[in-house]
Amino acid sequence: MNTKLVLLVLSLGTLMAAVDTTIVLLALPTIALDLHADLLTSIWVLLSYLLVLAVLTTQTGRISDIIGRSKIYNSGFIIFTLASALASASANIYELIVFRVIQAIGGALTANNNAIIADVFPPNERGRAFGITSLGWNIGALLGIVLGGILTTFFGWRFIFYINVPIGIVAVVIGLREIKDVNKAKVSLDIPGAVILRVSLTLIPLAVMFIAANGVSMEYIVKLLVGLLLLPAFIYNETKVKMPIINPSVFKIRLLSFSLISSFLQGVGALALTFLLITYLQGVRGLSPLDSSLLLTPSYIIASVLVQIMGRRADKKLSQSYYRNWIALHFCIPYAILFLNNTFSSSV
């Protein structure tokens, strides 16, 4: 097993996942216009992908423990690549949403890359491997913005999916040859927990989205309440089963809890900000996708630099107060940028 090639495939998977999130976000206004879809419908091109990822990634690790990590990872890459080809040929917005769901299934199956790193690399090399795959995410997010602007402006939005196909084929060929299962764990799948979690994570965003689009109604309120009530039911179930999907006791580890809160706030702030900026720049200001991408690029460059600096800082200073400050920074920076952008735009 060539560890360098394994790391290449894992980095490509991370990079493609990041590219596919930002590149579609940038092209969303153009997709809506070309496929004659309203904004609320076209948003599901992005939301369906993120929703399926959120629901399925929680079970990917356990399934890969049972079946084999290489099989699950390589299968995910194949599904993702095929779905990308189908998405590029979509005749209407509903076909595109369906293919994006399939694409997300493939993306969720590749979410066990960190477990593969732990299997393949010795402890003294894992930090470097994790760092390389994390860098792949930041580079992918940046490439998604830049490529999204160039491809959508000069070639059309369909090419944002075409680009995944050759990269995916190369990664699949190398992955099938190089990534092997080191061992399989004798574990069982918590089916009741998986069902409860999937229903909850599906109902909550669906209800919120429909309330935002159509106004408050009893049907959507009931769905939202059911989704919220299923969360404590899921937690109770996890405390009772022998092999839970998510062990509630791990959240007693403050370092892990603070890290998860930080990642959550970062995702909420960054994606919300990016969506609002793209809608504003292309819809209100009338800029092309390329010009919009150039305005968004600096933030991703700064993030790529800061993630390396702050990662080294975290290794040296793993304190609770440090993580409180880091969480506050994650939460405040996106909204500070949005405020500065609005101030600047109003003065132009």
HELIX and SHEET records of a PDB file:
HELIX    1   1 THR A    3  ASP A   34  1                                  32    
HELIX    2   2 LEU A   39  ILE A   67  1                                  29    
HELIX    3   3 ARG A   69  SER A   88  1                                  20    
HELIX    4   4 ILE A   93  LEU A  109  1                                  17    
HELIX    5   5 ASN A  113  VAL A  120  1                                   8    
HELIX    6   6 PRO A  123  PHE A  154  1                                  32    
HELIX    7   7 PHE A  159  TYR A  162  1                                   4    
HELIX    8   8 ASN A  164  GLU A  178  1                                  15    
HELIX    9   9 ILE A  191  ASN A  214  1                                  24    
HELIX   10  10 MET A  218  LYS A  240  1                                  23    
HELIX   11  11 PRO A  248  LYS A  252  5                                   5    
HELIX   12  12 ARG A  254  THR A  279  1                                  26    
HELIX   13  13 TYR A  280  VAL A  284  3                                   5    
HELIX   14  14 PRO A  289  LYS A  316  1                                  28    
HELIX   15  15 GLN A  320  SER A  347  1                                  28    
END                                                                             
